[in-house]
């Protein structure tokens, strides 16, 4: 525990007072304490989201998207009025801000870095700037490498007054350093000190702290059908398991071959496993995964079976039919014809490109339309059949169950 926290005199609270406070918090009219994650199924599992004083870890294999997922959670929290401090130890503030804009606008990061933005891209980026600029979102740089550095940054940002609607994100644990310079026998000892300090930080400031971390590379040595992460795959897992209130493991197939294996998420899906939850249930939820690294909720069917018919939703196919019929292949046309938001129109256009229906974006010109009406029917039939087959297999269902679930 930090020295300043240890110096505070110990206090005891009368049980009767605590009981009254507990009952007050259970009343429907009580002010919500949890910070929402932005994902409906995850919020349900976590009883509303991340709660004050909780330490949560989000872990995955390298390049699986844990930073992007943490950033989406931070954006969702900020949009509900929460104060957010995001400690980014892996990227410069300017690069990190570009990633935020990419997630919010739907414009791929590669186009931003190469400065090849179309007119529609600029419109989406400016809309994203407006949306994010209205939030209470703060970015800390690498000067906050230690727990005490993060504490100082949070106290400066949030002020001395206790706030119940604040949250801290740290990306990532592997880049943090102990507050006290000393010789450690191994990295596990360092992580033990860091994890204990992060838990004390969450408790002292009475706000949730969400930390990203990496899974061990040993998971890559297992067979493709056996790469579902477990708590034991966490690096230095013992100290993380001990201190964490919530441990979330992000599982995503990295290749088509891996996605075709039994019990693996599809290429456009991700599984988020809540492997530890001190104050509630554990389990897993399915998320969608789309470029540029965006995650989203999947449609939930009765019996907790998760099925997702990717690219068969009405909006996607309506957009495909519009561009193939000769309408302009630009996001603004999709936005106008389907009455959707511009960011959503950009994502639909990127999905059309992924399926080979339109070509890449071009500056100041519509995309090329590559598919005919006959091609569209073939793509639709093939995609629906493949996704339905894989989704049913992962849910442990048979084709006969499909009609019953859709009733």
C-alpha positions in Angstrom: 0.0 0.0 0.0 1.3 3.5 -0.7 3.0 5.3 2.2 0.4 8.2 2.3 -2.4 5.7 2.5 -0.7 3.7 5.2 -0.2 6.9 7.3 -3.9 7.5 7.6 -5.4 6.5 10.9 -7.5 3.3 10.9 -11.3 3.9 11.3 -14.2 1.7 12.1 -17.8 2.2 10.9 -20.9 1.1 12.8 -22.7 -1.8 11.1 -26.1 -0.1 11.5 -24.8 2.9 9.5 -23.4 0.6 6.8 -26.7 -1.4 6.6 -28.7 1.8 6.0 -26.2 2.8 3.2 -26.4 -0.7 1.6 -30.2 -0.6 1.6 -30.2 2.9 0.1 -28.0 1.8 -2.7 -30.4 -1.0 -3.5 -33.4 1.3 -4.0 -34.5 1.8 -7.6 -34.3 5.6 -7.2 -30.7 5.5 -6.0 -28.1 7.2 -8.2 -26.3 4.7 -10.4 -22.7 3.9 -9.3 -21.6 1.6 -12.1 -19.8 3.0 -15.1 -21.3 1.3 -18.2 -19.0 -0.5 -20.6 -21.0 0.3 -23.7 -21.8 -3.4 -24.4 -25.3 -4.5 -23.3 -24.5 -8.1 -22.5 -21.3 -7.2 -20.6 -23.1 -4.5 -18.6 -25.8 -7.1 -17.6 -23.1 -9.6 -16.5 -21.3 -7.0 -14.5 -24.5 -5.7 -12.8 -24.4 -2.4 -14.7 -20.7 -2.0 -15.5 -17.5 -1.3 -13.6 -18.2 -0.3 -10.0 -16.3 2.1 -7.6 -13.3 0.5 -6.0 -13.0 -2.4 -8.5 -9.9 -3.4 -10.3 -10.6 -5.0 -13.7 -8.2 -6.6 -16.1 -8.7 -7.0 -19.9 -6.3 -9.5 -21.4 -5.7 -11.0 -24.8 -3.1 -12.3 -27.2 -1.0 -9.6 -29.0 -2.9 -7.7 -31.8 -6.3 -9.2 -30.8 -7.8 -5.8 -30.0 -7.6 -5.3 -26.3 -6.5 -1.7 -26.6 -9.2 -0.9 -29.1 -11.8 -2.6 -26.8 -10.6 -0.6 -23.8 -10.8 2.6 -25.8 -14.3 1.9 -26.9 -15.3 1.3 -23.2 -13.7 4.6 -22.3 -15.5 6.4 -25.0 -18.8 4.8 -24.0 -18.2 5.8 -20.3 -17.3 9.4 -21.3 -20.5 9.7 -23.4 -22.6 8.9 -20.3 -21.1 11.9 -18.5 -18.4 10.0 -16.6 -15.0 11.6 -16.2 -12.3 9.4 -17.9 -8.6 9.3 -17.5 -6.9 7.0 -20.1 -3.2 6.3 -19.4 -1.7 5.3 -22.7 1.7 3.8 -22.2 2.0 2.2 -25.7 1.3 5.2 -28.0 2.1 8.9 -28.2 -0.8 11.1 -27.4 -1.2 12.2 -31.0 -1.3 8.6 -32.3 -3.6 7.6 -29.5 -6.0 10.5 -30.4 -6.0 9.3 -34.0 -7.0 5.8 -32.9 -9.9 7.4 -30.9 -11.0 9.3 -34.0 -10.7 6.1 -36.1 -12.9 4.1 -33.7 -15.5 6.9 -33.5 -15.6 7.9 -37.2 -15.1 4.5 -38.8 -12.3 5.8 -41.0 -9.4 3.3 -41.0 -6.3 4.3 -39.2 -4.1 3.5 -42.2 -5.9 6.2 -44.3 -5.3 8.7 -41.5 -1.6 8.0 -41.2 -1.1 8.0 -45.0 -3.1 11.2 -45.3 -5.3 9.7 -48.0 -8.6 10.8 -46.6 -11.6 11.2 -49.0 -14.1 14.0 -48.7 -16.5 11.6 -46.9 -13.6 10.6 -44.5 -13.1 14.2 -43.6 -16.8 14.7 -42.9 -16.8 11.6 -40.6 -13.6 12.7 -38.8 -15.0 16.2 -38.1 -18.2 14.7 -36.8 -16.1 12.4 -34.5 -14.1 15.5 -33.3 -17.4 17.2 -32.3 -18.7 14.1 -30.5 -15.5 13.4 -28.6 -14.8 17.0 -27.8 -18.0 17.3 -25.8 -16.9 14.6 -23.3 -14.8 14.8 -20.2 -12.0 12.6 -21.6 -8.4 13.0 -20.5 -5.3 11.4 -21.9 -2.2 10.8 -19.8 1.2 10.2 -21.3 4.2 8.0 -20.3 5.1 10.3 -17.4 2.4 8.2 -15.5 4.4 4.9 -15.7 4.0 4.2 -12.0 1.0 3.7 -9.7 1.9 6.9 -7.9 2.1 8.8 -11.2 -1.3 7.6 -12.2 -2.6 8.6 -8.7 -1.2 12.1 -9.1 -2.6 12.4 -12.6 -6.1 11.3 -11.4 -6.1 13.6 -8.4 -5.1 16.6 -10.6 -7.8 15.7 -13.1 -10.7 14.7 -10.8 -9.8 17.1 -8.0 -9.8 16.4 -4.3 -13.6 16.0 -4.1 -14.7 12.3 -4.2 -16.6 11.6 -7.5 -18.6 8.4 -8.0 -18.7 8.8 -11.8 -15.0 8.6 -12.6 -12.9 5.8 -14.2 -9.3 5.2 -15.0 -8.0 3.1 -17.9 -4.4 1.9 -18.1 -2.9 0.5 -21.3 -1.0 -1.6 -20.4 0.3 -3.4 -17.3 3.5 -4.6 -19.1 4.7 -1.1 -19.5 4.3 0.0 -15.9 7.1 0.3 -13.4 7.1 -0.1 -9.6 6.9 3.2 -7.6 9.8 2.2 -5.4 13.2 1.6 -7.1 14.4 -1.7 -5.8 15.9 -4.9 -7.1 13.2 -7.6 -7.8 14.0 -11.2 -8.2 11.8 -11.5 -11.3 9.0 -9.8 -13.2 6.4 -11.7 -11.2 7.5 -9.9 -8.1 7.2 -6.5 -9.9 3.7 -7.4 -11.2 2.7 -8.4 -7.6 3.7 -4.9 -6.4 2.0 -3.2 -9.3 -1.2 -5.1 -9.0 -1.4 -4.5 -5.3 -0.9 -0.8 -5.9 -3.5 -0.6 -8.6 -6.1 -2.2 -6.3 -5.2 0.2 -3.5 -5.6 3.1 -6.0 -9.1 1.9 -7.0 -10.1 1.6 -3.3 -8.5 4.9 -2.2 -10.0 7.0 -5.0 -13.4 5.1 -4.9 -13.5 4.6 -8.6 -13.0 1.6 -11.0 -9.6 1.0 -12.6 -9.4 -1.0 -15.8 -6.0 -2.3 -16.9 -5.1 -4.1 -20.1 -2.5 -6.9 -20.1 -1.1 -9.6 -22.3 -1.7 -13.3 -22.3 1.2 -15.7 -22.3 2.5 -16.7 -25.8 2.2 -20.3 -24.7 -1.4 -20.2 -25.9 0.0 -20.1 -29.5 1.6 -23.5 -29.0 -1.8 -25.1 -28.4 -3.9 -26.6 -31.3 -6.1 -24.1 -33.2 -9.2 -25.7 -31.7 -7.8 -25.3 -28.1 -6.9 -21.6 -28.0 -9.7 -20.4 -25.8 -7.9 -18.4 -23.1 -8.0 -19.3 -19.4 -7.0 -17.5 -16.3 -3.8 -19.6 -16.2 -2.8 -18.0 -19.5 -2.3 -14.6 -17.8 1.3 -13.6 -17.4 2.2 -13.6 -13.7 -1.4 -14.8 -13.2 -1.3 -15.5 -9.5 -1.0 -11.8 -8.4 -3.5 -10.6 -11.0 -6.1 -13.3 -10.0 -5.6 -12.4 -6.3 -6.1 -8.6 -6.6 -8.6 -8.4 -9.5 -12.3 -8.0 -9.0 -13.0 -8.7 -12.7 -10.8 -10.5 -15.2 -12.0 -10.4 -18.9 -10.2 -12.5 -21.6 -10.7 -11.3 -25.2 -10.7 -14.2 -27.6 -10.5 -13.7 -31.4 -9.5 -15.9 -34.3 -6.5 -14.3 -36.1 -6.7 -16.3 -39.4 -9.4 -17.9 -41.5 -8.0 -21.4 -40.8 -8.4 -20.8 -37.0 -11.9 -19.3 -37.5 -13.0 -22.5 -39.3 -12.0 -24.7 -36.3 -14.6 -25.9 -34.0 -15.4 -23.8 -30.9 -13.5 -20.8 -32.3 -15.0 -17.3 -33.0 -15.6 -16.4 -36.7 -13.3 -13.8 -38.3 -15.9 -11.1 -37.7 -16.7 -12.2 -34.2 -15.0 -12.1 -30.8 -15.6 -13.9 -27.5 -15.2 -11.9 -24.3 -14.8 -14.3 -21.3 -15.5 -13.0 -17.8 -13.2 -15.5 -16.1 -13.4 -13.9 -12.7 -16.1 -11.7 -11.2 -15.8 -11.2 -7.4 -19.3 -9.8 -7.1 -21.3 -11.6 -9.7 -21.5 -14.4 -12.3 -18.8 -15.5 -14.7 -19.4 -16.5 -18.3 -18.8 -15.3 -21.9 -20.5 -13.0 -24.3 -20.1 -12.7 -28.1 -19.1 -9.5 -29.8 -19.0 -8.5 -33.4 -15.6 -7.4 -34.8 -15.3 -5.0 -37.7 -12.6 -2.8 -39.3 -11.1 -0.5 -38.1 -10.9 -2.6 -35.0 -14.4 -1.9 -33.7 -16.3 -4.2 -31.4 -20.1 -4.3 -31.1 -23.0 -6.2 -29.4 -24.2 -9.4 -31.1 -27.9 -10.4 -31.3 -28.8 -12.7 -28.3 -31.3 -15.5 -28.8 -33.3 -17.3 -26.1 -31.5 -19.8 -23.9 -28.3 -17.6 -24.0 -27.4 -19.1 -27.4 -25.4 -16.5 -29.4 -26.0 -16.5 -33.1 -24.9 -13.9 -35.5 -25.7 -13.9 -39.3 -22.9 -11.6 -40.3 -23.6 -9.4 -43.4 -27.2 -10.7 -43.7 -28.8 -7.8 -41.8 -31.4 -5.8 -43.7 -29.3 -2.6 -43.8 -26.3 -4.2 -45.3 -28.1 -6.0 -48.1 -30.3 -3.0 -48.8 -27.1 -0.9 -49.3 -25.6 -3.6 -51.5 -28.7 -3.7 -53.7 -28.7 0.2 -53.9 -25.1 0.4 -55.2 -25.4 -2.6 -57.6 -28.6 -1.0 -59.0 -26.6 2.1 -60.0 -26.8 4.4 -57.0 -23.7 6.3 -56.1 -21.3 4.1 -54.1 -20.4 6.7 -51.4 -21.3 6.8 -47.7 -23.4 10.0 -48.1 -25.7 8.3 -50.5 -26.1 5.3 -48.2 -26.8 7.7 -45.3 -29.4 9.5 -47.3 -31.2 6.5 -48.8 -31.2 4.4 -45.6 -31.6 7.2 -43.1 -28.7 6.1 -41.0 -25.8 8.0 -39.3 -22.8 8.9 -41.4 -20.4 6.7 -39.3 -22.7 3.7 -39.7 -22.9 4.4 -43.5 -19.1 4.4 -43.6 -18.9 1.0 -41.8 -21.5 -0.5 -44.2 -19.4 0.8 -47.1 -16.3 -0.9 -45.7 -18.2 -4.1 -45.3 -19.3 -3.9 -48.9 -15.6 -3.6 -49.8 -14.7 -6.6 -47.7 -17.2 -8.8 -49.5 -16.0 -7.7 -52.9 -19.1 -5.8 -53.8 -17.4 -2.4 -54.2 -13.8 -1.4 -54.7 -11.5 0.7 -52.4 -12.3 4.3 -51.5 -11.1 6.9 -54.0 -10.5 10.6 -53.4 -13.4 12.8 -54.5 -15.1 9.9 -56.5 -17.5 7.1 -55.8 -16.1 3.6 -55.4 -16.2 1.2 -58.3 -19.1 -1.3 -58.2 -17.6 -4.8 -58.7 -20.6 -7.1 -58.4 -23.7 -7.7 -60.5 -27.2 -8.6 -59.2 -26.3 -12.3 -59.9 -23.1 -12.0 -57.9 -25.0 -10.4 -55.1 -27.4 -13.4 -54.9 -24.5 -15.8 -54.9 -22.6 -13.9 -52.2 -25.7 -13.6 -50.0 -26.5 -17.3 -50.2 -22.9 -18.5 -49.6 -22.4 -16.1 -46.7 -25.6 -16.9 -45.0 -25.1 -20.6 -45.3 -21.5 -20.5 -44.0 -22.2 -18.2 -41.0 -25.4 -20.1 -40.1 -23.5 -23.4 -40.1 -20.6 -22.1 -38.0 -22.8 -20.3 -35.6 -25.0 -23.3 -35.0 -22.0 -25.5 -34.4 -20.5 -23.1 -31.8 -23.9 -22.8 -30.0 -24.2 -26.6 -29.8 -27.4 -26.6 -31.8 -28.7 -28.6 -34.8 -30.3 -27.2 -37.9 -33.7 -28.3 -36.5 -33.2 -25.9 -33.6 -33.0 -22.8 -36.0 -36.8 -22.7 -36.7 -37.6 -23.0 -33.0 -35.2 -20.2 -32.0 -36.5 -17.8 -34.6 -40.2 -18.2 -33.4 
